[in-house]
């Protein structure tokens, strides 16, 4: 299918990493989900997909390295964005 657009790589990685970070202490709390919703601006039409990805990603912390590596590789020329 080719390389996904950078925006897709960033958004997917951001959502997945946020969910896995929330899971890192064992329990994803309502306040963590609410914080994600406050910080990440998601268009209303995309919210169901973002929530589905977040829910899938929060089941385990496994795999966070792959998401982090993909974002780092795609945005290596933008260190400020990575910070």
Secondary structure, DSSP 8 states (H G I E B T S, - for coil): -----HHHHHHHHHHHHHHHHHHTTS---HHHHHHHHHHS---GGGHHHHHHHHHHHTT-STTHHHHHHHHHHHTTT-HHHH-
